[in-house]
């Protein structure tokens, strides 16, 4: 059974940083596309970042230069490092493997 377990969300002030983690059991992350999505209140779910099997990364324009997605194969974990956070980054963040398996969702609130 595949499970994705997320951690690292919370409250941060504008300009601050958070690192989200997504750990997998039952699936080797390096063999699949892994993505982070987010859904802000009243908005549709948005693709934020992806990392391919080969390590190629892509980002939505609004987070380029601020967010970094990376993978630690030894820990079978994918991270989303978020810097220079702004109130518009407030959302529930989800990791997914091939859009087939999803994490439980992490609330991230950026507020002073």
Backbone as ProteinMPNN parsed JSONL, in Angstrom:
{"seq_chain_A": "XXXXXXXXXXXXXXXXXXXXXXXXXXXXXXXXXXXXXXXXXXXXXXXXXXXXXXXXXXXXXXXXXXXXXXXXXXXXXXXXXXXXXXXXXXXXXXXXXXXXXXXXXXXXXXXX", "coords_chain_A": {"N_chain_A": [[0.846, -1.19, 0.0], [0.569, 2.169, -0.889], [1.673, 5.104, 0.65], [1.725, 8.561, 1.216], [3.278, 10.836, 3.224], [3.118, 13.936, 4.606], [4.898, 16.747, 5.95], [5.773, 19.725, 7.826], [4.365, 22.104, 7.368], [2.736, 25.256, 8.339], [2.584, 28.375, 10.189], [3.927, 31.388, 9.025], [5.792, 34.427, 8.812], [5.503, 37.089, 6.373], [8.055, 37.029, 3.904], [9.452, 35.069, 5.13], [10.573, 31.593, 5.508], [9.812, 28.188, 4.715], [10.065, 24.635, 4.872], [8.688, 22.016, 3.198], [7.978, 18.56, 3.53], [7.701, 15.38, 1.938], [7.201, 12.175, 2.421], [7.529, 8.87, 1.247], [6.003, 5.697, 1.461], [6.018, 2.44, 0.247], [6.332, 3.123, -2.385], [8.858, 3.946, -4.647], [10.204, 6.974, -4.894], [12.013, 7.992, -6.778], [11.418, 6.706, -9.106], [9.214, 7.804, -10.22], [7.174, 10.593, -11.339], [6.977, 13.355, -9.246], [5.006, 15.739, -7.616], [4.171, 18.975, -6.288], [1.212, 20.466, -5.282], [-1.062, 23.188, -4.681], [-3.821, 24.598, -2.895], [-5.643, 27.366, -2.527], [-7.932, 29.151, -0.37], [-11.142, 29.174, -1.743], [-10.21, 28.933, -4.305], [-9.069, 27.143, -7.269], [-7.243, 24.03, -7.323], [-3.745, 24.234, -7.758], [-0.914, 23.561, -9.729], [2.294, 23.548, -8.446], [5.052, 22.776, -8.419], [7.241, 20.383, -9.975], [9.124, 17.315, -10.044], [10.994, 15.278, -12.056], [11.629, 11.783, -12.9], [14.249, 11.775, -13.714], [15.199, 13.964, -12.437], [14.653, 16.467, -13.404], [13.289, 19.671, -12.963], [10.32, 21.667, -12.667], [8.434, 24.706, -12.451], [5.656, 26.696, -11.402], [5.097, 29.97, -12.659], [4.77, 31.922, -10.679], [6.238, 31.15, -8.463], [8.821, 30.778, -9.186], [12.284, 31.053, -8.648], [11.916, 31.4, -5.974], [10.93, 29.086, -4.751], [12.049, 25.723, -4.303], [12.151, 22.485, -5.501], [13.177, 19.292, -4.51], [14.794, 16.09, -4.261], [15.477, 13.462, -2.012], [16.955, 10.6, -2.357], [17.908, 8.634, -0.656], [16.349, 8.832, 1.594], [13.931, 8.569, 0.471], [12.259, 10.767, -0.015], [10.62, 13.778, -0.933], [11.127, 17.223, -1.145], [9.936, 20.568, -0.62], [11.31, 23.503, -0.711], [10.586, 26.618, 0.443], [11.03, 29.93, 0.016], [11.139, 33.471, 0.782], [8.414, 33.917, 1.307], [5.054, 34.914, 0.643], [1.896, 36.519, 1.39], [0.097, 35.63, -0.573], [0.894, 33.069, -1.03], [-0.352, 31.537, 0.758], [-2.058, 28.607, 1.455], [-3.371, 25.245, 1.179], [-1.085, 22.705, 0.896], [-0.209, 20.026, -1.214], [1.388, 16.926, -1.815], [2.046, 14.72, -4.545], [2.278, 11.622, -6.249], [2.648, 10.973, -9.466], [0.063, 11.89, -9.764], [-1.531, 9.978, -8.779], [-1.358, 8.991, -6.217], [-1.808, 10.706, -3.158], [-0.759, 13.078, -0.708], [-1.778, 14.063, 2.63], [-2.25, 16.733, 2.841], [-1.076, 19.964, 3.694], [-1.474, 22.729, 5.692], [-0.424, 25.982, 4.953], [0.261, 29.097, 6.109], [0.772, 32.432, 5.477], [1.406, 35.21, 7.099], [1.396, 38.314, 8.876]], "CA_chain_A": [[0.0, 0.0, 0.0], [1.359, 3.387, -1.007], [1.27, 6.232, 1.49], [2.554, 9.759, 1.179], [3.105, 11.537, 4.495], [3.674, 15.281, 4.508], [5.18, 17.46, 7.188], [6.499, 20.967, 7.681], [3.551, 23.3, 7.171], [2.554, 26.087, 9.515], [2.421, 29.825, 10.068], [5.192, 32.089, 8.84], [5.625, 35.828, 8.449], [5.946, 37.416, 5.008], [9.501, 37.048, 3.766], [10.031, 33.911, 5.808], [10.805, 30.352, 4.771], [9.345, 26.9, 5.226], [10.39, 23.482, 4.046], [7.705, 20.945, 3.245], [8.512, 17.234, 3.239], [6.747, 14.367, 1.518], [7.865, 10.882, 2.512], [6.734, 7.814, 0.637], [6.165, 4.283, 1.777], [5.359, 1.608, -0.748], [6.656, 3.571, -3.737], [10.171, 4.581, -4.723], [9.966, 8.271, -5.531], [12.903, 8.253, -7.91], [10.886, 6.018, -10.281], [7.952, 8.444, -10.611], [7.056, 12.047, -11.277], [6.41, 13.833, -7.987], [4.607, 17.143, -7.739], [3.488, 19.694, -5.218], [0.094, 21.32, -5.648], [-1.621, 23.948, -3.577], [-5.175, 25.09, -3.087], [-5.966, 28.482, -1.658], [-9.367, 29.234, -0.107], [-11.96, 29.703, -2.816], [-9.538, 28.822, -5.604], [-8.821, 25.79, -7.751], [-5.93, 23.475, -7.037], [-2.745, 24.747, -8.686], [0.369, 22.867, -9.76], [3.34, 24.455, -8.003], [6.38, 22.323, -8.826], [7.383, 18.959, -10.247], [10.456, 16.775, -10.249], [10.861, 14.057, -12.848], [12.493, 10.667, -12.488], [15.63, 12.154, -13.979], [15.583, 15.107, -11.615], [14.285, 17.748, -14.012], [12.291, 20.376, -12.166], [9.538, 22.729, -13.277], [7.746, 25.528, -11.458], [4.723, 27.716, -11.857], [5.829, 31.237, -12.746], [4.66, 32.747, -9.47], [7.165, 30.712, -7.414], [10.183, 30.65, -9.731], [13.281, 31.84, -7.947], [11.637, 31.402, -4.536], [10.699, 27.709, -4.302], [12.904, 24.688, -4.883], [11.751, 21.103, -5.253], [14.302, 18.381, -4.647], [14.496, 14.73, -3.8], [16.533, 12.733, -1.304], [16.656, 9.197, -2.654], [18.237, 7.795, 0.496], [15.214, 8.893, 2.518], [12.708, 8.432, -0.319], [11.49, 11.951, 0.368], [10.681, 14.959, -1.792], [11.006, 18.445, -0.356], [9.654, 21.842, -1.273], [11.872, 24.616, 0.049], [9.857, 27.827, 0.079], [11.662, 31.139, 0.547], [10.496, 34.746, 0.449], [6.985, 33.634, 1.264], [4.151, 36.058, 0.59], [0.53, 36.135, 1.763], [-0.576, 34.908, -1.663], [1.315, 31.67, -0.99], [-1.199, 30.853, 1.732], [-2.839, 27.549, 0.814], [-3.071, 23.883, 1.6], [-0.127, 22.133, -0.05], [-0.318, 18.574, -1.358], [2.322, 16.243, -2.709], [1.436, 13.628, -5.265], [3.109, 10.81, -7.105], [1.943, 10.683, -10.718], [-1.343, 12.246, -9.553], [-2.239, 8.756, -8.431], [-1.377, 8.946, -4.76], [-1.748, 12.066, -2.638], [-0.585, 13.286, 0.71], [-2.963, 14.479, 3.381], [-2.4, 18.185, 2.749], [-0.427, 20.749, 4.736], [-1.806, 24.161, 5.673], [0.646, 26.976, 5.036], [-0.309, 30.433, 6.258], [1.777, 33.492, 5.473], [0.704, 36.356, 7.659], [2.087, 39.027, 9.949]], "C_chain_A": [[0.882, 1.241, 0.0], [0.784, 4.456, -0.091], [2.26, 7.357, 1.315], [2.246, 10.554, 2.438], [3.848, 12.863, 4.421], [3.938, 15.851, 5.895], [5.836, 18.796, 6.856], [5.665, 22.221, 7.461], [3.451, 24.13, 8.434], [2.367, 27.549, 9.185], [3.791, 30.481, 9.962], [4.895, 33.534, 8.442], [6.041, 36.052, 6.997], [7.466, 37.585, 4.952], [10.195, 35.86, 4.381], [10.139, 32.694, 4.906], [10.165, 29.176, 5.496], [9.877, 25.821, 4.3], [9.341, 22.403, 4.281], [8.374, 19.626, 2.853], [7.383, 16.297, 2.841], [7.494, 13.043, 1.467], [6.943, 9.789, 1.997], [7.041, 6.461, 1.257], [5.406, 3.494, 0.723], [5.613, 2.025, -2.177], [7.999, 4.27, -3.692], [10.043, 5.854, -5.542], [10.799, 8.483, -6.777], [12.421, 7.576, -9.198], [9.631, 6.679, -10.826], [8.103, 9.965, -10.624], [6.396, 12.41, -9.946], [6.154, 15.328, -8.099], [4.083, 17.668, -6.418], [2.399, 20.557, -5.847], [-0.286, 22.162, -4.427], [-3.024, 24.398, -3.928], [-5.459, 26.155, -2.04], [-7.48, 28.527, -1.455], [-10.116, 29.858, -1.273], [-11.351, 29.603, -4.201], [-9.358, 27.359, -5.992], [-7.413, 25.336, -7.356], [-4.961, 23.858, -8.153], [-1.469, 23.918, -8.582], [1.476, 23.859, -9.437], [4.707, 24.047, -8.555], [6.354, 20.828, -9.075], [8.854, 18.591, -10.318], [10.289, 15.431, -10.941], [11.751, 12.954, -12.297], [13.961, 11.037, -12.663], [16.097, 13.361, -13.203], [15.283, 16.46, -12.23], [13.151, 18.384, -13.217], [11.578, 21.432, -12.992], [8.751, 23.435, -12.186], [6.701, 26.4, -12.131], [5.428, 29.066, -11.762], [5.855, 32.004, -11.426], [5.638, 32.34, -8.36], [8.597, 30.576, -7.912], [11.135, 31.593, -9.019], [13.079, 31.884, -6.441], [11.491, 29.992, -3.972], [11.663, 26.771, -5.016], [12.354, 23.32, -4.499], [12.976, 20.226, -5.439], [13.976, 17.07, -3.952], [15.718, 14.151, -3.092], [16.238, 11.249, -1.466], [16.93, 8.284, -1.456], [17.074, 7.73, 1.49], [13.884, 8.74, 1.801], [11.725, 9.566, -0.004], [11.692, 13.059, -0.659], [10.376, 16.176, -0.93], [10.569, 19.605, -1.248], [10.17, 22.935, -0.346], [11.221, 25.898, -0.45], [10.484, 29.016, 0.794], [10.88, 32.374, 0.108], [8.986, 34.587, 0.337], [6.168, 34.912, 1.368], [2.743, 35.612, 0.973], [-0.197, 35.35, 0.674], [-0.124, 33.468, -1.786], [0.5, 30.868, 0.022], [-2.119, 29.86, 1.028], [-2.61, 26.248, 1.57], [-2.217, 23.256, 0.505], [-0.21, 20.604, -0.016], [0.834, 18.047, -2.207], [1.582, 15.08, -3.361], [2.475, 12.907, -6.101], [2.278, 10.406, -8.315], [0.453, 11.01, -10.649], [-2.193, 11.03, -9.214], [-2.398, 8.621, -6.921], [-1.104, 10.343, -4.226], [-1.461, 12.047, -1.148], [-1.837, 13.88, 1.328], [-3.229, 15.977, 3.292], [-1.8, 18.892, 3.957], [-0.869, 22.197, 4.658], [-0.545, 25.008, 5.816], [-0.025, 28.341, 5.071], [0.813, 31.441, 6.352], [1.071, 34.763, 5.902], [1.55, 36.998, 8.744], [1.187, 39.145, 11.165]], "O_chain_A": [[1.821, 1.349, 0.788], [-0.425, 4.685, -0.058], [3.471, 7.144, 1.269], [1.094, 10.907, 2.692], [5.058, 12.899, 4.199], [3.289, 15.484, 6.875], [6.378, 18.987, 5.768], [6.226, 23.313, 7.376], [4.004, 23.768, 9.473], [2.037, 27.915, 8.058], [4.703, 30.161, 10.724], [3.874, 33.821, 7.816], [6.84, 35.29, 6.454], [8.074, 38.198, 5.83], [11.393, 35.66, 4.179], [9.841, 32.75, 3.712], [10.004, 29.179, 6.716], [10.109, 26.051, 3.114], [9.135, 21.942, 5.404], [9.223, 19.586, 1.963], [6.261, 16.402, 3.336], [8.317, 12.816, 0.581], [5.743, 9.781, 2.272], [8.194, 6.133, 1.539], [4.285, 3.845, 0.357], [5.159, 1.352, -3.103], [8.254, 5.089, -2.809], [9.8, 5.804, -6.748], [10.332, 9.096, -7.737], [12.962, 7.845, -10.271], [9.038, 6.185, -11.786], [9.011, 10.534, -10.019], [5.375, 11.831, -9.574], [6.984, 16.08, -8.611], [3.621, 16.918, -5.558], [2.637, 21.28, -6.814], [0.12, 21.875, -3.301], [-3.371, 24.558, -5.098], [-5.508, 25.883, -0.841], [-8.23, 28.0, -2.277], [-9.765, 30.944, -1.735], [-11.908, 30.125, -5.166], [-9.476, 26.459, -5.16], [-6.525, 26.148, -7.093], [-5.304, 23.813, -9.335], [-1.002, 23.612, -7.485], [1.584, 24.9, -10.086], [5.434, 24.88, -9.096], [5.564, 20.095, -8.479], [9.711, 19.424, -10.609], [9.548, 14.563, -10.48], [12.519, 13.161, -11.358], [14.809, 10.655, -11.856], [17.262, 13.749, -13.295], [15.618, 17.493, -11.65], [12.183, 17.72, -12.848], [12.158, 22.019, -13.905], [8.44, 22.858, -11.145], [6.851, 26.791, -13.289], [6.261, 29.275, -10.881], [6.847, 32.655, -11.098], [5.846, 33.102, -7.416], [9.497, 30.285, -7.124], [10.838, 32.77, -8.813], [13.953, 32.346, -5.708], [11.888, 29.736, -2.836], [12.04, 26.991, -6.167], [12.122, 23.035, -3.323], [13.726, 20.389, -6.401], [13.027, 16.962, -3.176], [16.851, 14.337, -3.534], [15.366, 10.707, -0.787], [16.249, 7.275, -1.274], [16.848, 6.708, 2.137], [12.828, 8.775, 2.432], [10.539, 9.343, 0.238], [12.79, 13.25, -1.183], [9.475, 16.15, -0.091], [10.804, 19.614, -2.456], [9.55, 23.253, 0.669], [11.3, 26.22, -1.635], [10.471, 29.094, 2.022], [10.07, 32.319, -0.817], [8.366, 35.066, -0.613], [6.53, 35.854, 2.073], [2.437, 34.423, 0.885], [-1.024, 34.492, 0.981], [-0.698, 32.711, -2.569], [0.654, 29.651, 0.121], [-2.865, 30.226, 0.119], [-1.775, 26.164, 2.47], [-2.586, 23.276, -0.67], [-0.272, 19.984, 1.046], [1.206, 18.663, -3.206], [0.629, 14.535, -2.806], [3.427, 13.51, -6.595], [1.34, 9.614, -8.214], [-0.334, 10.451, -11.413], [-3.417, 11.054, -9.347], [-3.44, 8.193, -6.423], [-0.276, 11.076, -4.768], [-1.863, 11.134, -0.427], [-2.82, 14.162, 0.643], [-4.319, 16.435, 3.634], [-1.993, 18.472, 5.098], [-0.652, 22.841, 3.631], [0.286, 24.77, 6.692], [-0.787, 28.694, 4.171], [1.698, 31.324, 7.199], [0.25, 35.319, 5.171], [2.315, 36.329, 9.438], [1.591, 39.716, 12.178]]}, "name": "protein", "num_of_chains": 1, "seq": "XXXXXXXXXXXXXXXXXXXXXXXXXXXXXXXXXXXXXXXXXXXXXXXXXXXXXXXXXXXXXXXXXXXXXXXXXXXXXXXXXXXXXXXXXXXXXXXXXXXXXXXXXXXXXXXX"}
